[in-house]
Amino acid sequence: MSTLAEEEYVVWPFMENPKYKPYWFERYDPEISRKWLWKNWTISIYASGVYLMLTFAGQYWMRNRQPYNLRKPLFIWNFTLAAFSIFGFLRTGPDLWDVLIGPSGFHRSVCVRDSLNPPTAFWSWLFVLSKLLELGDTAFIVLRKTPLIFLHWYHHMTVLVFTWLCYPQAEPIFRWVGVMNYFVHSLMYSYYGFKALRFNVPRQLSMMITLLQLSQMAVGLIVNLYAMYAKSVGWECARSTQGFQILMAIYGSYLVLFAKFFYKTYFKSGKAPTKAPTKASTKVKSKRK
């Protein structure tokens, strides 16, 4: 297994802030998980490759078969991930907010390694692990034979590698990545959970969620560009060149693809989407269970 240079590893120590009291399950040593990801980063590459092969192999296997309904499993899946995302946002969002409202808040939130606390560290770790779990979204699309768009599998595959590479570097900008993603996913998975229950969800809500996804990518690019500007003028900023390049490439491509999806879905076709751009569709094609 390939390893990154041990001397490049940076320790981000805890600050015991009484405002953020951890639950018993949130008490763990984040350096163990970070170092393991740091040394075994190529696992994310292999996992993405296996995911892609299984996705298209599954489509081939289903080509002459009737689609499965899976409405109840899809409901459970979406609401489980919605609950996880809501809790993750509630445990990481206050930390970002407290940093932002403090002295030089925006700069500190992007560039300075401070205020790390056990709950934030724990849910940042779960955020990375959740990208493995979310690969299961595609299984519903394949088994239910709903359209699989490029944006879906590209997003799932690359976000796994992106988080796996960036989390161990302990860069403060990860605050933004995690909090924004938790927030958007809490709404998105809830939306598709209700769709699985056959609720008549307004088209405007679907549009709002896609706009939030677009905004997430735009804000990610803005904070990333700020970090590189700060470094270029000599300000303190814990941001690596590798991390900058990865985030620019990933978020830049996401912004283009989500913008294209948004235009095609809401303006060109004039119809509400039957599937999430990156999540499992709720449209049912047959009664098979």
C-alpha positions as CSV (number, residue, x, y, z in Angstrom):
1,M,0.0,0.0,0.0
2,S,1.3,3.4,-0.9
3,T,2.1,5.9,1.8
4,L,2.4,9.7,2.0
5,A,5.5,11.1,3.6
6,E,5.3,10.7,7.4
7,E,7.1,14.0,7.9
8,E,4.3,15.9,6.1
9,Y,1.7,14.7,8.6
10,V,0.3,17.5,10.8
11,V,-1.2,17.0,14.3
12,W,-4.2,19.2,15.1
13,P,-4.6,19.1,18.9
14,F,-7.9,19.3,20.7
15,M,-9.1,22.4,22.5
16,E,-11.3,21.4,25.4
17,N,-14.1,23.9,24.9
18,P,-16.9,23.5,27.5
19,K,-19.4,24.6,24.9
20,Y,-18.9,21.4,23.0
21,K,-19.5,18.5,25.4
22,P,-19.0,15.2,23.7
23,Y,-21.3,12.3,24.0
24,W,-19.6,9.1,25.2
25,F,-19.4,7.7,21.6
26,E,-17.7,10.9,20.4
27,R,-14.7,10.4,22.6
28,Y,-12.0,8.9,20.5
29,D,-8.5,9.7,19.3
30,P,-8.8,11.3,15.8
31,E,-5.1,10.8,15.2
32,I,-5.6,7.1,14.8
33,S,-8.2,7.5,12.0
34,R,-6.3,10.3,10.3
35,K,-3.0,8.4,10.3
36,W,-4.6,5.3,8.9
37,L,-6.2,7.3,6.1
38,W,-2.9,9.1,5.5
39,K,-1.1,5.8,5.1
40,N,-3.8,4.0,3.1
41,W,-5.1,6.7,0.9
42,T,-5.0,4.4,-2.2
43,I,-7.9,2.3,-0.8
44,S,-10.2,5.1,-1.9
45,I,-8.9,4.7,-5.4
46,Y,-9.5,1.0,-5.4
47,A,-12.9,1.4,-3.8
48,S,-14.0,3.9,-6.5
49,G,-12.8,1.5,-9.2
50,V,-14.7,-1.4,-7.7
51,Y,-17.8,0.8,-7.3
52,L,-17.7,1.8,-11.0
53,M,-17.3,-1.8,-12.2
54,L,-20.1,-3.0,-10.0
55,T,-22.4,-0.2,-11.2
56,F,-22.1,-1.0,-14.8
57,A,-21.9,-4.7,-14.3
58,G,-25.2,-4.4,-12.3
59,Q,-26.8,-2.5,-15.2
60,Y,-25.7,-5.2,-17.6
61,W,-27.1,-7.9,-15.2
62,M,-30.5,-6.1,-15.0
63,R,-30.8,-5.4,-18.7
64,N,-33.3,-8.3,-19.3
65,R,-34.8,-8.3,-15.9
66,Q,-37.8,-6.5,-14.4
67,P,-36.9,-3.6,-12.1
68,Y,-37.4,-4.0,-8.4
69,N,-39.8,-1.7,-6.5
70,L,-37.7,-1.3,-3.3
71,R,-39.9,1.6,-2.2
72,K,-39.8,0.7,1.5
73,P,-36.0,0.0,1.6
74,L,-35.5,3.3,-0.3
75,F,-37.6,5.2,2.3
76,I,-35.6,3.7,5.2
77,W,-32.3,4.4,3.4
78,N,-33.1,8.0,2.7
79,F,-34.4,8.8,6.1
80,T,-31.5,7.1,7.8
81,L,-29.0,9.2,5.9
82,A,-31.2,12.3,6.5
83,A,-31.1,11.7,10.2
84,F,-27.3,11.1,10.1
85,S,-26.8,14.3,8.1
86,I,-29.0,16.4,10.4
87,F,-27.1,15.2,13.5
88,G,-23.8,15.8,11.8
89,F,-24.8,19.3,10.9
90,L,-25.9,20.0,14.5
91,R,-22.6,18.8,15.9
92,T,-20.3,20.5,13.4
93,G,-22.2,23.7,12.5
94,P,-21.9,25.5,15.8
95,D,-18.1,25.2,15.7
96,L,-17.9,26.9,12.3
97,W,-20.3,29.6,13.4
98,D,-18.4,30.3,16.6
99,V,-15.2,30.7,14.6
100,L,-16.8,33.0,12.0
101,I,-18.2,35.4,14.6
102,G,-14.9,35.6,16.4
103,P,-11.9,38.0,15.6
104,S,-10.8,37.5,12.0
105,G,-13.5,34.9,11.8
106,F,-13.6,34.2,8.1
107,H,-9.8,34.0,7.8
108,R,-9.6,31.7,10.8
109,S,-12.3,29.4,9.5
110,V,-10.4,28.8,6.3
111,C,-6.8,29.1,7.3
112,V,-6.1,28.6,11.0
113,R,-6.0,25.2,12.9
114,D,-7.7,26.1,16.1
115,S,-10.8,25.3,18.1
116,L,-10.9,21.6,17.2
117,N,-13.1,19.8,19.7
118,P,-14.1,16.1,20.2
119,P,-17.6,16.4,18.6
120,T,-16.3,18.2,15.5
121,A,-13.4,15.8,15.1
122,F,-15.7,12.7,15.5
123,W,-18.3,13.9,13.0
124,S,-15.6,14.9,10.5
125,W,-14.3,11.4,10.6
126,L,-17.9,10.0,10.1
127,F,-18.3,12.4,7.2
128,V,-15.4,10.7,5.4
129,L,-16.8,7.2,6.2
130,S,-20.3,8.2,5.0
131,K,-19.0,8.7,1.5
132,L,-18.4,4.9,1.4
133,L,-21.9,4.3,2.6
134,E,-23.4,6.7,0.1
135,L,-22.2,4.6,-2.7
136,G,-25.2,2.4,-1.9
137,D,-27.4,5.2,-3.5
138,T,-26.4,3.8,-6.9
139,A,-27.6,0.3,-6.0
140,F,-31.2,1.6,-5.9
141,I,-30.8,3.2,-9.3
142,V,-29.4,0.0,-10.8
143,L,-31.9,-2.4,-9.3
144,R,-34.9,-0.2,-10.0
145,K,-33.6,0.5,-13.6
146,T,-34.0,4.3,-13.3
147,P,-31.8,6.5,-15.4
148,L,-28.2,6.7,-14.3
149,I,-26.6,10.0,-15.3
150,F,-22.9,10.8,-15.5
151,L,-23.2,13.3,-12.7
152,H,-24.4,10.7,-10.2
153,W,-21.6,8.1,-10.5
154,Y,-18.9,10.7,-11.2
155,H,-19.9,12.6,-8.0
156,H,-20.0,9.5,-5.8
157,M,-16.7,8.2,-7.1
158,T,-14.7,11.4,-6.9
159,V,-16.1,12.7,-3.6
160,L,-14.9,9.5,-1.9
161,V,-11.4,10.0,-3.1
162,F,-11.5,13.8,-2.4
163,T,-12.6,13.4,1.3
164,W,-10.2,10.5,1.9
165,L,-7.2,12.6,0.6
166,C,-8.1,15.9,2.2
167,Y,-9.3,14.8,5.7
168,P,-5.9,13.5,7.0
169,Q,-4.2,16.8,6.1
170,A,-6.2,18.5,8.9
171,E,-6.7,21.7,6.8
172,P,-9.2,24.2,8.4
173,I,-11.1,24.6,5.1
174,F,-12.5,21.1,5.7
175,R,-14.8,22.8,8.2
176,W,-16.7,24.4,5.3
177,V,-16.7,21.2,3.3
178,G,-18.2,19.1,6.0
179,V,-20.8,21.6,7.4
180,M,-22.1,22.5,3.9
181,N,-22.4,18.9,2.9
182,Y,-24.2,17.9,6.1
183,F,-26.7,20.7,5.7
184,V,-27.5,20.1,2.0
185,H,-27.7,16.3,2.5
186,S,-30.0,16.7,5.5
187,L,-32.6,18.4,3.2
188,M,-31.9,16.3,0.2
189,Y,-32.3,12.9,1.8
190,S,-35.4,14.1,3.7
191,Y,-36.9,15.2,0.3
192,Y,-36.2,11.9,-1.3
193,G,-37.4,10.1,1.7
194,F,-40.8,11.8,1.4
195,K,-40.7,11.1,-2.4
196,A,-40.3,7.4,-1.6
197,L,-43.5,7.6,0.5
198,R,-45.2,9.0,-2.6
199,F,-45.7,12.5,-1.1
200,N,-46.6,15.1,-3.7
201,V,-43.5,17.3,-3.1
202,P,-43.6,20.8,-4.7
203,R,-41.4,21.2,-7.8
204,Q,-40.0,24.4,-6.2
205,L,-38.5,22.4,-3.3
206,S,-36.6,20.2,-5.7
207,M,-35.3,23.3,-7.5
208,M,-34.3,24.8,-4.1
209,I,-32.2,21.7,-3.2
210,T,-30.4,21.8,-6.6
211,L,-29.7,25.5,-6.0
212,L,-28.3,24.7,-2.6
213,Q,-26.0,22.1,-4.2
214,L,-24.8,24.7,-6.7
215,S,-24.3,27.2,-3.9
216,Q,-22.3,24.6,-2.0
217,M,-19.9,24.2,-4.9
218,A,-19.6,27.9,-5.5
219,V,-18.8,28.7,-1.8
220,G,-16.3,25.8,-1.8
221,L,-14.4,27.4,-4.7
222,I,-14.6,30.9,-3.1
223,V,-13.1,29.8,0.2
224,N,-10.4,27.7,-1.6
225,L,-9.4,30.7,-3.7
226,Y,-9.3,32.9,-0.6
227,A,-6.9,30.4,1.0
228,M,-4.5,30.6,-1.9
229,Y,-4.7,34.4,-2.0
230,A,-3.9,34.5,1.7
231,K,-0.8,32.4,1.2
232,S,0.2,34.4,-1.8
233,V,0.3,37.7,0.2
234,G,2.2,36.0,3.1
235,W,-0.7,35.6,5.6
236,E,-0.7,32.5,7.8
237,C,-2.8,29.8,6.1
238,A,-2.7,26.1,6.6
239,R,-3.5,25.1,3.0
240,S,-1.4,22.8,0.9
241,T,-0.9,23.1,-2.8
242,Q,-2.1,19.5,-3.3
243,G,-5.3,20.3,-1.3
244,F,-5.9,23.4,-3.3
245,Q,-5.5,21.7,-6.6
246,I,-7.8,18.8,-5.7
247,L,-10.6,21.0,-4.4
248,M,-10.4,23.3,-7.4
249,A,-10.6,20.4,-9.8
250,I,-13.4,18.5,-7.9
251,Y,-15.6,21.5,-7.0
252,G,-15.0,23.2,-10.4
253,S,-16.3,20.1,-12.2
254,Y,-19.2,19.7,-9.8
255,L,-20.2,23.3,-10.4
256,V,-20.3,22.9,-14.1
257,L,-22.1,19.5,-14.0
258,F,-24.7,20.7,-11.5
259,A,-25.3,23.9,-13.5
260,K,-25.8,21.9,-16.6
261,F,-28.2,19.6,-14.7
262,F,-30.1,22.6,-13.3
263,Y,-30.5,24.2,-16.7
264,K,-31.6,21.0,-18.4
265,T,-34.0,20.0,-15.7
266,Y,-35.8,23.3,-14.8
267,F,-35.4,25.5,-17.9
268,K,-34.8,23.4,-21.0
269,S,-37.3,20.6,-20.3
270,G,-39.7,22.6,-18.2
271,K,-40.4,19.5,-16.1
272,A,-39.7,18.5,-12.5
273,P,-37.0,15.9,-12.1
274,T,-37.9,12.3,-11.2
275,K,-34.6,11.6,-9.6
276,A,-31.9,13.4,-7.6
277,P,-28.8,14.4,-9.5
278,T,-26.6,12.5,-7.2
279,K,-28.9,10.2,-5.2
280,A,-31.3,7.3,-5.8
281,S,-34.3,7.9,-7.8
282,T,-37.8,7.6,-6.3
283,K,-39.6,6.8,-9.6
284,V,-41.0,3.2,-9.7
285,K,-41.3,1.4,-12.9
286,S,-42.8,-1.9,-11.8
287,K,-44.5,-3.7,-8.9
288,R,-41.7,-6.3,-8.5
289,K,-40.4,-6.5,-4.9
